[in-house]
């Protein structure tokens, strides 16, 4: 097994990404770190495209607005039935527009979740 290359620790969460123009939930963050996240969605995006999001973490009521670049895509296994595959698409996002205060909010949330041993699935 190779050495971990991540700059920040990552936690498993299940936070909703809100659509900025409607009260609807757009996608779901499945894990997050100080410099990126993995989202689950039924939308299709191109690698390299910019993804803007707003979300709240459980330990902090202030919304976090960030932009990121889609850097990789998860495709569900081909042998799954179509109904199961439709909500399993996911994308790795590297934050590109995030200020140090927001990075600290995310790091504080990671510490909060780890200390309280909270895992949301």
C-alpha atoms as an extended CHARMM CRD file, in Angstrom:
* protein
*
       121  EXT
         1         1  UNK       CA              0.0000000000        0.0000000000        0.0000000000  PROA      1               0.0000000000
         2         2  UNK       CA              1.3820000000        3.4280000000       -0.9650000000  PROA      2               0.0000000000
         3         3  UNK       CA              2.0430000000        6.3540000000        1.3120000000  PROA      3               0.0000000000
         4         4  UNK       CA             -0.8970000000        8.7200000000        1.8350000000  PROA      4               0.0000000000
         5         5  UNK       CA             -0.3890000000       11.8140000000       -0.3430000000  PROA      5               0.0000000000
         6         6  UNK       CA             -3.2510000000       13.9380000000        0.9510000000  PROA      6               0.0000000000
         7         7  UNK       CA             -2.3960000000       17.2940000000        2.5260000000  PROA      7               0.0000000000
         8         8  UNK       CA             -5.4590000000       17.1980000000        4.8390000000  PROA      8               0.0000000000
         9         9  UNK       CA             -7.3070000000       14.4440000000        6.6680000000  PROA      9               0.0000000000
        10        10  UNK       CA            -10.5720000000       13.3900000000        5.0690000000  PROA      10              0.0000000000
        11        11  UNK       CA            -13.8530000000       12.4650000000        6.7570000000  PROA      11              0.0000000000
        12        12  UNK       CA            -16.8920000000       10.5650000000        5.5580000000  PROA      12              0.0000000000
        13        13  UNK       CA            -19.9990000000       12.7230000000        5.7520000000  PROA      13              0.0000000000
        14        14  UNK       CA            -23.3750000000       12.9670000000        4.0730000000  PROA      14              0.0000000000
        15        15  UNK       CA            -23.9630000000       16.7020000000        3.6580000000  PROA      15              0.0000000000
        16        16  UNK       CA            -26.3590000000       18.1550000000        1.1250000000  PROA      16              0.0000000000
        17        17  UNK       CA            -25.2190000000       20.6840000000       -1.4560000000  PROA      17              0.0000000000
        18        18  UNK       CA            -27.8770000000       23.3280000000       -1.9090000000  PROA      18              0.0000000000
        19        19  UNK       CA            -28.8930000000       24.8030000000       -5.2240000000  PROA      19              0.0000000000
        20        20  UNK       CA            -28.2420000000       28.5450000000       -5.0350000000  PROA      20              0.0000000000
        21        21  UNK       CA            -31.3280000000       29.4280000000       -7.0840000000  PROA      21              0.0000000000
        22        22  UNK       CA            -33.9140000000       27.1170000000       -5.5020000000  PROA      22              0.0000000000
        23        23  UNK       CA            -34.5420000000       25.4980000000       -2.1010000000  PROA      23              0.0000000000
        24        24  UNK       CA            -33.6700000000       22.1130000000       -3.6210000000  PROA      24              0.0000000000
        25        25  UNK       CA            -30.8490000000       19.7720000000       -2.7230000000  PROA      25              0.0000000000
        26        26  UNK       CA            -28.5940000000       19.4260000000       -5.7390000000  PROA      26              0.0000000000
        27        27  UNK       CA            -25.9780000000       16.8190000000       -4.7950000000  PROA      27              0.0000000000
        28        28  UNK       CA            -24.4230000000       15.1500000000       -1.7480000000  PROA      28              0.0000000000
        29        29  UNK       CA            -20.9010000000       15.4640000000       -0.3520000000  PROA      29              0.0000000000
        30        30  UNK       CA            -19.7970000000       11.9610000000        0.6430000000  PROA      30              0.0000000000
        31        31  UNK       CA            -16.3630000000       12.8990000000        2.0070000000  PROA      31              0.0000000000
        32        32  UNK       CA            -14.4230000000       16.1010000000        2.4770000000  PROA      32              0.0000000000
        33        33  UNK       CA            -11.0180000000       17.5040000000        3.4000000000  PROA      33              0.0000000000
        34        34  UNK       CA             -9.4920000000       20.9710000000        3.5510000000  PROA      34              0.0000000000
        35        35  UNK       CA             -8.6590000000       20.9370000000       -0.1450000000  PROA      35              0.0000000000
        36        36  UNK       CA            -11.3740000000       18.8830000000       -1.8020000000  PROA      36              0.0000000000
        37        37  UNK       CA            -14.3510000000       16.5840000000       -1.6240000000  PROA      37              0.0000000000
        38        38  UNK       CA            -16.1530000000       13.7400000000       -3.3270000000  PROA      38              0.0000000000
        39        39  UNK       CA            -19.7380000000       14.3550000000       -4.4280000000  PROA      39              0.0000000000
        40        40  UNK       CA            -22.4500000000       11.8970000000       -5.3590000000  PROA      40              0.0000000000
        41        41  UNK       CA            -24.7800000000       13.1080000000       -8.0960000000  PROA      41              0.0000000000
        42        42  UNK       CA            -26.9920000000       12.0160000000      -10.9510000000  PROA      42              0.0000000000
        43        43  UNK       CA            -25.6270000000       14.8720000000      -13.0750000000  PROA      43              0.0000000000
        44        44  UNK       CA            -22.8460000000       14.5400000000      -15.6340000000  PROA      44              0.0000000000
        45        45  UNK       CA            -19.7900000000       16.8140000000      -15.6070000000  PROA      45              0.0000000000
        46        46  UNK       CA            -16.6450000000       16.9770000000      -17.7170000000  PROA      46              0.0000000000
        47        47  UNK       CA            -13.2510000000       16.4650000000      -16.1090000000  PROA      47              0.0000000000
        48        48  UNK       CA            -11.7020000000       19.9190000000      -15.6720000000  PROA      48              0.0000000000
        49        49  UNK       CA            -15.0160000000       21.7520000000      -15.3710000000  PROA      49              0.0000000000
        50        50  UNK       CA            -15.6630000000       24.1360000000      -12.4730000000  PROA      50              0.0000000000
        51        51  UNK       CA            -18.2140000000       23.1500000000       -9.8330000000  PROA      51              0.0000000000
        52        52  UNK       CA            -19.6190000000       25.7420000000       -7.4310000000  PROA      52              0.0000000000
        53        53  UNK       CA            -21.2510000000       24.6590000000       -4.1990000000  PROA      53              0.0000000000
        54        54  UNK       CA            -22.7510000000       25.8380000000       -0.9510000000  PROA      54              0.0000000000
        55        55  UNK       CA            -23.1120000000       23.5740000000        2.0650000000  PROA      55              0.0000000000
        56        56  UNK       CA            -23.2580000000       23.5990000000        5.8470000000  PROA      56              0.0000000000
        57        57  UNK       CA            -21.3200000000       21.3160000000        8.1430000000  PROA      57              0.0000000000
        58        58  UNK       CA            -22.9770000000       19.9620000000       11.2590000000  PROA      58              0.0000000000
        59        59  UNK       CA            -20.6800000000       21.7350000000       13.7110000000  PROA      59              0.0000000000
        60        60  UNK       CA            -21.0910000000       25.1690000000       12.0940000000  PROA      60              0.0000000000
        61        61  UNK       CA            -24.2390000000       26.9800000000       10.9850000000  PROA      61              0.0000000000
        62        62  UNK       CA            -22.4230000000       29.3230000000        8.5680000000  PROA      62              0.0000000000
        63        63  UNK       CA            -22.7250000000       28.1700000000        4.9480000000  PROA      63              0.0000000000
        64        64  UNK       CA            -19.5000000000       27.4300000000        3.1030000000  PROA      64              0.0000000000
        65        65  UNK       CA            -19.3330000000       28.6070000000       -0.5130000000  PROA      65              0.0000000000
        66        66  UNK       CA            -16.4970000000       27.2160000000       -2.5920000000  PROA      66              0.0000000000
        67        67  UNK       CA            -15.5450000000       26.5020000000       -6.1760000000  PROA      67              0.0000000000
        68        68  UNK       CA            -13.5960000000       23.5150000000       -7.3050000000  PROA      68              0.0000000000
        69        69  UNK       CA            -12.3250000000       21.7200000000      -10.3710000000  PROA      69              0.0000000000
        70        70  UNK       CA            -13.6120000000       18.2470000000      -11.2750000000  PROA      70              0.0000000000
        71        71  UNK       CA            -10.4320000000       16.1460000000      -11.2290000000  PROA      71              0.0000000000
        72        72  UNK       CA            -11.7500000000       12.5780000000      -11.4700000000  PROA      72              0.0000000000
        73        73  UNK       CA            -14.9590000000       10.6430000000      -12.0320000000  PROA      73              0.0000000000
        74        74  UNK       CA            -16.3510000000        7.5060000000      -10.4160000000  PROA      74              0.0000000000
        75        75  UNK       CA            -18.5010000000        5.3070000000      -12.6270000000  PROA      75              0.0000000000
        76        76  UNK       CA            -20.5790000000        2.5510000000      -11.0600000000  PROA      76              0.0000000000
        77        77  UNK       CA            -19.7940000000       -1.0380000000      -12.0850000000  PROA      77              0.0000000000
        78        78  UNK       CA            -21.3110000000       -2.0410000000      -15.4170000000  PROA      78              0.0000000000
        79        79  UNK       CA            -22.9920000000       -5.1390000000      -13.9590000000  PROA      79              0.0000000000
        80        80  UNK       CA            -25.3040000000       -3.1290000000      -11.6780000000  PROA      80              0.0000000000
        81        81  UNK       CA            -28.9250000000       -2.7280000000      -12.7580000000  PROA      81              0.0000000000
        82        82  UNK       CA            -29.6420000000        0.6660000000      -14.3340000000  PROA      82              0.0000000000
        83        83  UNK       CA            -31.9060000000        1.7110000000      -11.4280000000  PROA      83              0.0000000000
        84        84  UNK       CA            -29.0650000000        1.2070000000       -8.9150000000  PROA      84              0.0000000000
        85        85  UNK       CA            -26.5020000000        2.9500000000      -11.1200000000  PROA      85              0.0000000000
        86        86  UNK       CA            -28.4070000000        6.1950000000      -11.6600000000  PROA      86              0.0000000000
        87        87  UNK       CA            -27.4720000000        7.7480000000       -8.2940000000  PROA      87              0.0000000000
        88        88  UNK       CA            -23.9830000000        6.3080000000       -7.9950000000  PROA      88              0.0000000000
        89        89  UNK       CA            -22.0660000000        8.6870000000      -10.2240000000  PROA      89              0.0000000000
        90        90  UNK       CA            -19.5310000000       10.7090000000       -8.3450000000  PROA      90              0.0000000000
        91        91  UNK       CA            -16.7500000000       13.2050000000       -8.8340000000  PROA      91              0.0000000000
        92        92  UNK       CA            -13.5930000000       14.1500000000       -7.0280000000  PROA      92              0.0000000000
        93        93  UNK       CA            -13.3440000000       17.9100000000       -6.6750000000  PROA      93              0.0000000000
        94        94  UNK       CA            -10.2410000000       19.9010000000       -5.8090000000  PROA      94              0.0000000000
        95        95  UNK       CA            -11.1200000000       23.2550000000       -4.2610000000  PROA      95              0.0000000000
        96        96  UNK       CA             -9.7820000000       26.1490000000       -6.3450000000  PROA      96              0.0000000000
        97        97  UNK       CA            -11.4970000000       29.1240000000       -4.7640000000  PROA      97              0.0000000000
        98        98  UNK       CA            -11.4750000000       28.7880000000       -1.0060000000  PROA      98              0.0000000000
        99        99  UNK       CA            -10.1570000000       31.2480000000        1.5330000000  PROA      99              0.0000000000
       100       100  UNK       CA             -8.1910000000       30.2280000000        4.6500000000  PROA      100             0.0000000000
       101       101  UNK       CA            -11.2020000000       30.8880000000        6.9250000000  PROA      101             0.0000000000
       102       102  UNK       CA            -13.2970000000       28.3410000000        5.0190000000  PROA      102             0.0000000000
       103       103  UNK       CA            -10.4610000000       25.8200000000        4.9970000000  PROA      103             0.0000000000
       104       104  UNK       CA            -10.3090000000       26.2540000000        8.7740000000  PROA      104             0.0000000000
       105       105  UNK       CA            -14.0950000000       25.7160000000        9.0300000000  PROA      105             0.0000000000
       106       106  UNK       CA            -13.6690000000       22.3920000000        7.2270000000  PROA      106             0.0000000000
       107       107  UNK       CA            -10.6580000000       21.3830000000        9.3390000000  PROA      107             0.0000000000
       108       108  UNK       CA            -12.5980000000       22.2710000000       12.5080000000  PROA      108             0.0000000000
       109       109  UNK       CA            -15.4690000000       20.0860000000       11.2740000000  PROA      109             0.0000000000
       110       110  UNK       CA            -13.0750000000       17.1940000000       10.6400000000  PROA      110             0.0000000000
       111       111  UNK       CA            -11.7190000000       17.5350000000       14.1770000000  PROA      111             0.0000000000
       112       112  UNK       CA            -15.2630000000       17.7800000000       15.5620000000  PROA      112             0.0000000000
       113       113  UNK       CA            -16.4090000000       14.6750000000       13.7080000000  PROA      113             0.0000000000
       114       114  UNK       CA            -13.2810000000       12.7090000000       14.6790000000  PROA      114             0.0000000000
       115       115  UNK       CA            -13.3820000000       13.7070000000       18.3620000000  PROA      115             0.0000000000
       116       116  UNK       CA            -17.0780000000       12.9120000000       18.5960000000  PROA      116             0.0000000000
       117       117  UNK       CA            -16.6020000000        9.7950000000       16.4220000000  PROA      117             0.0000000000
       118       118  UNK       CA            -19.4210000000       10.8600000000       14.1400000000  PROA      118             0.0000000000
       119       119  UNK       CA            -19.7100000000        9.1290000000       10.7930000000  PROA      119             0.0000000000
       120       120  UNK       CA            -22.6930000000        9.9360000000        8.6360000000  PROA      120             0.0000000000
       121       121  UNK       CA            -23.5230000000        7.4660000000        5.8830000000  PROA      121             0.0000000000
